[in-house]
């Protein structure tokens, strides 16, 4: 019983047993007070008690015993005893019998103590609103009639005692029926209220689950820009916390990223102005936020919707390139036929013995640009024919070592020799991705890094690094070159299709790499760390997330 009560208190629910025990405690306080009053009356006018009371000694003993009984029950309740229904029933029965014993030893049912019996019957019907309540009324009526009949037969009392006892019996039954009806209505109302409260709790839990599982980030801010509520998507987009990480610090104690604060201040000054997209961190995706006030009159709280713009941009560019891929697929043979003829004619001209230096230079230009056009067609076709990821759980450290070994085997005959440094952390979380697709990304990044390192320093040298993010839940892989780096004004364009700083490039390599990373729920970003060269980072999703 104690466990049930604690459970009821902890969950905020009031079970019938809990309410019954609480009401019984209140009733017992009343009985203790009545007992003390009765004992105190013994010392008010003790001289006249001998003339007015039938059995004074028994009456005094009964009053003192009644006080001792109620005191004992109070102590047990204070000690933590939880009364059950049978204990309450026994207590009410003892009350009725003890009070009638006091009526018998005092002046009979005409005494004011008879009113206390009415209270006991009423309390019994409130505490146990069932047929037991009618039994209380019947027992009280029979006891009152018995006391009056005994007094009339043995002590010669008048018949008014019987009339008084009958009137009290009617009052007992009336109190029982009325209070039982009221108690039933109250129980129905309480059950209905409890059912509705449970429905509200369930709806709140469902809403909480929906909000937490939404891919749109949701924040609720107070007037001081403190976070009142944040769903899992908002924590991941703003603070880099994985959505399946349950052991995260309290988000309410976090500060808003500075770009979000600036956007909020601008919106408060001009609610009609749309906030510009921003990044909460250099390696985080591009975010778009929208603000609205929860309470239009008071404006105490602000609701913030956070959208991952990279997904929207990805979908738009995917649609654009899919259309371009279909167009290219349709006219590829129309382009390749004359392109092949041009390339073949150039090869035949190279075999001529009458070429001067100027003609040879022009043929080199023809061959080089023919290969570039063919590369563009191949890349666009590969985007339109891209397969879905077939992900496996991978040990990133071992996988990176194997990739380095395989990649160096393809670079054995290069001049100067290829150097690939490897630096892995001692503890790296596992990651889930398609090895063939991510290896394609790594080859692209490594080839670019070696080319730019050779152009800038004369060495074909790159560095591979693997580690864990700050939260320790996700793995990342860095590819760093030792080239000239990328101008700050061009950093936001490096992943756009057809953008390149290499005159011989197609501008689709990094875009295709980012597409493949997104297909594996990984994020490809350019790290800004003020180090020489460029550093591209692949941040993998938590290993528990399925692709």
Secondary structure, 3 states (H helix, E strand, C coil): CHHHHHHHHHHCCCCHHHHHHHHHHHHHHHHHHHHHHHHHHCCCCHHHHHHHCCCHHHHHHHHHHHHHHHHHHHHHHHCCCCCCHHHHHHHHHHHHHHHHHHHHHCCCCCCCCHHHHHHHHHHHHHHCCCHHHHHHHHHHHHHHHHHHHHHHHHCCCCCHHHHHHHHHHHHHHHHHHHHHHHHHHHHHHHHHHHHHHHHHHHHHHHHHHHHHHCCCEEEEECCCCCEEEECHHHHHHHHCCCCCCCCCCCHHHCCCCHHHHHHHHHHHHCCCCCCCCECCCCCCCCEEEEEEECCCCCCCCEEEEEEEHHHHHHHHHHHHHHHHHHHHHHHHHHHHHHHHHHHHHHHHHHCCCCCCHHHHHHHHHHHHHHHHHHHHHHHHHHHHCCCCCCCEEECHHHHHHHHHHHHHHCCCCCCCCEEEEEEECCCCCCEEECHHHHHHHHHHHHHHHHHHHHHHHCCEEEEEEEEECCCCCCEEEEEEECCCCCCHHHHHHCCCCCCCCCCCCCCCHHHHHHHHHHHCCCEEEECCCCCCCCEEEEECCCCCCCC
